[in-house]
Amino acid sequence: VTTMKHRIISALVFALAMPAIVHATTHAPTTDGEVRKVDMDAKKITLRHGPLQNLGMPSMTMVFQVTEPAMLEQVKAGDKVKFNAEKIGGAYTVTHIEAAK
């Protein structure tokens, strides 16, 4: 019985850890950008950015969705930032953003 409990617990731990492992290994590279506009109501951010290698995209200015609306409270127009973006559900989405140092 103890061995079966250990197998079940091990399987559950592995299953719960997999999303974090997959996310860590597929994390988009960090890109430099500048905040052009923050739209709290639409939960979107406009960024002028360098090339997004993981998305095959050249430098440009574009609107992104965000995975967490709270990210928008950390930045304002004119801020230099470093961010990660991915295509999620067909939409270009910022998954992480922080002030550039």
Long-range contacts (C-beta under 8 A, 24 or more apart in sequence): 27-84, 27-95, 28-52, 28-54, 28-55, 28-84, 28-85, 28-86, 28-95, 29-53, 29-54, 29-84, 30-82, 30-83, 30-84, 30-96, 31-82, 31-83, 31-84, 31-85, 32-80, 32-81, 32-82, 32-100, 33-80, 33-81, 33-82, 33-83, 34-78, 34-79, 34-80, 34-81, 35-75, 35-76, 35-77, 35-78, 35-79, 35-81, 36-61, 36-77, 37-77, 38-72, 38-75, 38-76, 38-77, 39-72, 40-69, 40-72, 40-73, 43-69, 43-72, 45-71, 45-72, 45-75, 45-94, 45-97, 47-81, 47-83, 47-94, 49-83, 49-85, 52-85, 54-85, 54-86, 55-85, 55-86, 55-87, 55-92, 62-92, 64-92, 64-93, 64-94, 65-91, 65-92, 65-93, 65-94, 66-93, 66-94, 66-97, 67-93, 67-94, 67-95, 71-96, 71-97, 74-98, 74-99, 75-99
